[in-house]
Amino acid sequence: MEQERTFMDYTRMHNGLVGKIFYHRCPDDERYFRTIRIGFNPFTNALQPQISNAVMGEPPEQLEAINPAMLNRLMKVQMGSAFH
């Protein structure tokens, strides 16, 4: 009998990124930033960026900037899985 995976199982499988929140400065206006939460989509079996609306101000100190290459990869995976 196959056992169902829990949210914690998926978190461990993806190096603890699931649930982590980063920030990204808006390229067109550095006064604004967005927060990006890494979620897991069980339907596509992939990580999914959950991006906030732009906010004017400084990002909270406890958040780290997301690596642009990681954000690019997450966005590509999301776009590619939308058509399956």
C-alpha positions as a Python dict, from the first residue, in 0.01 Angstrom:
ca = {
    (1, 'M'): (0, 0, 0),
    (2, 'E'): (137, 342, -98),
    (3, 'Q'): (151, 601, 177),
    (4, 'E'): (44, 960, 106),
    (5, 'R'): (314, 1224, 119),
    (6, 'T'): (274, 1513, 356),
    (7, 'F'): (372, 1878, 321),
    (8, 'M'): (678, 1807, 534),
    (9, 'D'): (785, 1527, 297),
    (10, 'Y'): (777, 1769, 3),
    (11, 'T'): (966, 2030, 206),
    (12, 'R'): (1246, 1782, 278),
    (13, 'M'): (1255, 1666, -85),
    (14, 'H'): (1312, 2021, -210),
    (15, 'N'): (1596, 2122, 23),
    (16, 'G'): (1376, 2324, 255),
    (17, 'L'): (1279, 2579, -12),
    (18, 'V'): (907, 2509, 19),
    (19, 'G'): (755, 2783, 233),
    (20, 'K'): (1065, 3004, 222),
    (21, 'I'): (1011, 3373, 138),
    (22, 'F'): (1254, 3590, -58),
    (23, 'Y'): (1237, 3940, -202),
    (24, 'H'): (1312, 4078, -548),
    (25, 'R'): (1361, 4446, -636),
    (26, 'C'): (1154, 4565, -931),
    (27, 'P'): (1391, 4621, -1224),
    (28, 'D'): (1196, 4921, -1358),
    (29, 'D'): (1190, 5107, -1023),
    (30, 'E'): (1432, 5016, -743),
    (31, 'R'): (1208, 5184, -485),
    (32, 'Y'): (967, 4886, -515),
    (33, 'F'): (1010, 4520, -427),
    (34, 'R'): (804, 4202, -440),
    (35, 'T'): (804, 3909, -201),
    (36, 'I'): (831, 3563, -349),
    (37, 'R'): (718, 3257, -153),
    (38, 'I'): (827, 2920, -283),
    (39, 'G'): (533, 2681, -288),
    (40, 'F'): (493, 2324, -407),
    (41, 'N'): (231, 2239, -668),
    (42, 'P'): (136, 1871, -628),
    (43, 'F'): (-46, 1870, -962),
    (44, 'T'): (269, 1954, -1158),
    (45, 'N'): (508, 1800, -903),
    (46, 'A'): (716, 2120, -917),
    (47, 'L'): (812, 2422, -712),
    (48, 'Q'): (600, 2728, -781),
    (49, 'P'): (681, 3094, -712),
    (50, 'Q'): (399, 3285, -542),
    (51, 'I'): (473, 3650, -619),
    (52, 'S'): (320, 3946, -437),
    (53, 'N'): (220, 4281, -580),
    (54, 'A'): (492, 4546, -583),
    (55, 'V'): (537, 4735, -256),
    (56, 'M'): (717, 5067, -218),
    (57, 'G'): (982, 5063, 52),
    (58, 'E'): (1265, 4854, 186),
    (59, 'P'): (1234, 4475, 215),
    (60, 'P'): (1220, 4335, 570),
    (61, 'E'): (1563, 4258, 715),
    (62, 'Q'): (1483, 3890, 773),
    (63, 'L'): (1424, 3827, 400),
    (64, 'E'): (1708, 3752, 163),
    (65, 'A'): (1717, 3849, -203),
    (66, 'I'): (1628, 3567, -441),
    (67, 'N'): (1901, 3459, -678),
    (68, 'P'): (1796, 3585, -1026),
    (69, 'A'): (1891, 3250, -1183),
    (70, 'M'): (1666, 3064, -935),
    (71, 'L'): (1375, 3301, -1003),
    (72, 'N'): (1425, 3257, -1377),
    (73, 'R'): (1424, 2877, -1342),
    (74, 'L'): (1110, 2882, -1125),
    (75, 'M'): (930, 3103, -1376),
    (76, 'K'): (1029, 2877, -1668),
    (77, 'V'): (906, 2566, -1488),
    (78, 'Q'): (576, 2739, -1407),
    (79, 'M'): (525, 2857, -1765),
    (80, 'G'): (614, 2517, -1911),
    (81, 'S'): (382, 2326, -1680),
    (82, 'A'): (85, 2551, -1761),
    (83, 'F'): (41, 2380, -2097),
    (84, 'H'): (51, 2016, -1987),
}
